[in-house]
Amino acid sequence: MSSMRRRGGRETLSRQALLNWIATLTHTEAAMGAVLGDVLGFAAAVAVSPLPIIAIILILATPRGRLNGPLFTVGWILGLSALGAVMLAIASPAGASAHNQPATWVGALKLALGLLLVLFGARQWHRRPKDPSQAQLPKWMGAIDHLTPIKVFGLGLALAALNAKNAPLTIAAAASIGSAGLPVGEQIASLAIFVLVATLGLLAPLGVFLLGGDRAATMLGNWKDWAAQHNVAVMAVLFFVLGLKLLGDGIGILTS
């Protein structure tokens, strides 16, 4: 009789453990889905940022384009990954998630980033040229022809991690990942998906250059001209929309 009770007790514990595992897995999948839905918007905004796209097109047009183009892209990927990883490393021990809800400081961070992006967007919109054909590219782009491979790599790193326009979006994405209460493996996977999507804007011209044949130069030239003319307006709209989203997220966390 006692043997049957022990066996029944073990079966009950095993069944309860299985139910707990299923519940945890379901919660993790739901949290992962919510995080990806949140993060992909930021990744898309980084991906369509015109300046890095113009930069890689100019780099590909140089005599060392086949070397420097991939180097620039690798630098970009490492820059985004490093900035996102630093934010995750800060968020985890700082308690970005409390009782499966974002911590208060995450709400304050999103509120600050949202305000920053809205101000950036308003400033960009105010400074946009009335005639898009008169848009001016940054002066540093004129020196791209003379950059060594190491400097091209560093340029990709800097535009990803140190750029005042892209960095807030990466920080916001990493904060969303860190505050979701995901296991470390899922956090890394979410960050990797963010980096991949955020790099599509560079991978597209790189792929056209490597595989497009004779039409590549014309196609990339048209992309560069369009991005140069509409750079300021595109970024202004993106910053304003995502800034408002972050403001809403931050207010929602702080008032919940």
N, C-alpha and C positions, 0 to 999 in steps of 0.2 A: 504494500500500500504506500509506504513512504517513498519507495522507488518510483511509483507512478506519479506521486505528488511532485517529486523533484523533476521528473521528465516533463510533467505538465507545466511546472514553473519555468523550466528552461524554454519550452515552446512559447509560453506567453512572453518571456523576455525577448526571444528572437523575433517574434511577431511585432512587438513594440519597437524594437530596434529597426526593423525593416520599415515600419510606418514612419518612424522618426527620420530615417534616411531619405524616404520618398518625399516627406514634407520639406526637408532641407534642400533636396535637389530641386523641387518645384519652386521653392522660394528663390533659390539661386538663379534658376532659369528666368524667372519673372524679373528679378533685379537686373540680370544681364541684358534682357530685352529692353528694359526701361533705360538703362545706361546707354546702350547703343543708339536708341532713339534720340537721346539727349546729345550724345557726342557726335553723331554723324553730321548734324547741322554745323557744328563748329569746324569739323574736318572739311566739309564742302566749302565753307567760307575761306579757309586757308588755301584749299586747292585752287580756287579761282582768283586768288590774289594776283593782280596783273604784274606787279613789279618782278617777282621771281620768274614768271613766265617770259617776260621780256628779256630778263637777264640770261636765261638759258638759251633763248633763241639767238641772242647776240653772241653768246659763247660758242654755240654750234656753228655760227658763220665764220669763226676764226680758223686759221690753218690747223690748229690742234683741237678742233671741235670734237672729234671722235674720242679723244682722251679727256678733254676738259668737261664735256657735257656729262658723262657718267660721274666724274669726280665731283662736280657741282651737286649732282643729285644725291650722291652718297653723303656729302657734307650736310645737305638739307635733311636727309633722313636721320642722321646722327644728331643733328641739332634739335629736331623735334623730339626724338626719343629721349635725349638727355634732359631737356627741360621738363618733359612729361614725367620721367622717372624721378627727378628731384622733387617735383610736386607730390608724387605718390609717396615718396619716402618721408616727406614732411607730414602728409595727411595721415598716414597710418599710425605713427606713435602719438600724434597730436589728437587722436580720437575724432576723425572726420565723420564717423558714423556712431550714433548713440541710439540704442534700441531700434536698430534698423531704419533710423531716420537721420538725415544730415545734421551734423552738430551746428550749434549756433554760429561758430566762427566761419563755417562754410557759407552760411547765409550772408554774413557780413562781407566775406570775400566776393561772393557773386554780386552783391549789391554794389561794391566798390568797382569791380570790373565792368558791370553794366553801365554805371555812371561814366566811367572812363571811355567806354566804347561810344556811348551816345554823344559825349563831348567831341570825341574824335570825328564821328560821323558828321556832326553839325559843322565842325571846322573844315573838314574836307569838302562838304557841299558848298560852303561859303567861298572856298578858294578854287572851286572848279572853274576852268576857263569857259567863257561865254561861247567861244567858237572852239569845238573839240579839235579842229585841225591845227590850232595854235598851242596845243598842249606841249609842255616841255618835260623831257626826261631828266632824272637826276644827273648831275654832272659826273658822278663816279662811273656811270655807264660808258662814258666816252673812253675810259681807260681799260675796258675789258679786253681789248685786243692785245694789250701788253702784259696781262696777268700771267704769272707762272702757274703751273698746275697746283702747287701748294696754296697759292693765294686764291685760286678758283675754288679749291676745296674749302678754304677758310671763309670765302664769301658765301658759299652755300650754308655753312654752319651758322654764320652770323645772321643771314636773312631769316633763318628758321628760328633760332633761339634768342637772338638779341634784338630783333626788329620790333619796334614799338607797336606795330600794327598786328603782327602775327602772334607775338608772345602772349598777349592777354587771352586770345582764343585757345591757345594750347593749355594755358594755366586753368582756364575755365573748364576745359574738357577733362583735364586730370583731376580737378576738384570734384567734378561730377562722378568720376570713376571711384575716387577715394572715399566718397561719402555714401556709396551704395551698399557698403557692408559685404562686398564680394571677397571670396578667398583670393589669395595672392595670384594664383594661376589665372583666374578670370580677370583680375585687374591687369595683368600683363597682356593677356589676349585682347582686352578692350583697348588698351593703349596701342597695341600693334595694329589693330583695325583702324584706329584714328590716324596713325602715321601713314598707313597705306593709302587711305582715301585722301588724306591731305597732300600726298605726293603725286596724285593723278595729274594735277596741273602741269607738273614737270615731265612725267612719264609720257604724256601725249605728244609734246613736241619732240622729245627724245626718240620716241618710236617712229614718228614721221620722218625724222632725219635719217635714222638708221635703215628704215624699210621703204621710204617713200620714193626713192629713185630720183629721176629728173624733176619731178613736180614738187619735191620737198622744199626747195628753196623758195619757190613762189608761194606755196601754201604757208610756210612759216613767216614769210615776209608780210603776208596779209594778216596773219594772227598778231604779229608784233605791232603793225600799224593800228589795228583796231584796239589792242590792249593799251597802247600809248595814248590814244585819243580819249578813251573812256576810263582810264585808270582811276582818276579821282572820283568820278561819279559812281562807279561800281563799288569802290571801297566805302564811300559815304553811305550808300544804301545798305550795304552789308553790316557796317558798324552800327548803324542806327537800329536796324531790325534786331540784330543779335543783342545789342545793348539793352533794348527794351525787354527782350526775353530774359536776360540775366537779372535785370531789375525785378521783373515779376517773380523769378525763381527765388531771389534773395529775400524779397518781402514775404513770400509764401513760407520760407523756412523760418524766418525770424518771428513770424506771427503764429506759427503752428504750435 
